[in-house]
Amino acid sequence: MEVIKLKTEYIKLGQALKAAGFVESGVDAKHVIEEGKVTVNGQTATQRGKKLTDGDQVGFMGKTINITK
């Protein structure tokens, strides 16, 4: 499980995937999100720019990212 500590009010989904090392680039993030491989709080995510805030949980290929303040 990865933990991302927010430095601002939110982080975008694509940025979170990159920060956690789950993808190498924004383009890679876009593709895995479009393919339905990413969930946010248990729901399939469809927007790379979705804003994640404190308490959100991202799932990708059996891995988890927790977003905290």
N, C-alpha and C positions, 0 to 999 in steps of 0.2 A: 504494500500500500504506500502510495506517495502522498505527501502532504504539501500543499502550496499555501504559503502564508501571504495573505493579501497586503500589498503596500499601498493600494488605493481602494476605492469603494468596491471594485469588481475586477475580474479578469475575463477576457473573452475565451470561449471554448477552444478555439484553434490555438490560442496562445498557451492555454493550460496544457493541452496535449503536447506542445513543443517543450514547455518548461519542465514537464515530467519526464521528457525523453521518450515518449511513446511514439512520436513521429519526428522526422528530421526537418520538415519545412511546412510552411503554411499550405502549400499545394498538396502535400501528403495529408495534412489535416482535413483539407477540403474533400479529398477523395474518400477517406474512411468515414467521414460524416455523411456524405452523399450516399455511400453504400449501406448506411444503416448500422454500422458497426459500433457506434458510440451511444451511450445512454447518459442522461442527466437525471438524477433522482429516480431511476428506474424506468424512465420514459425514453424512447428512441429520440435522439437529437437530430434535427435537420438543418440547424443554422450554425454555421461556423462562428458567427459573431454573437451568439447567445451569451448574455452577461451572467457570469457565475459569481455568487456572493457567499458570505460566511454560511457554512452549513451545507452547501451543495456537495453532491457526490457524483463523480464522473466514472463510468465504467467503460472499459475498452479491452476486448480480448482476454477477459478473465482478470484484468488488473483494475485497480481502483485509485482514484485521486480524490482526496478530501480537501475541500477549500475551507480555510480558517482565517480568522482575523489576526 
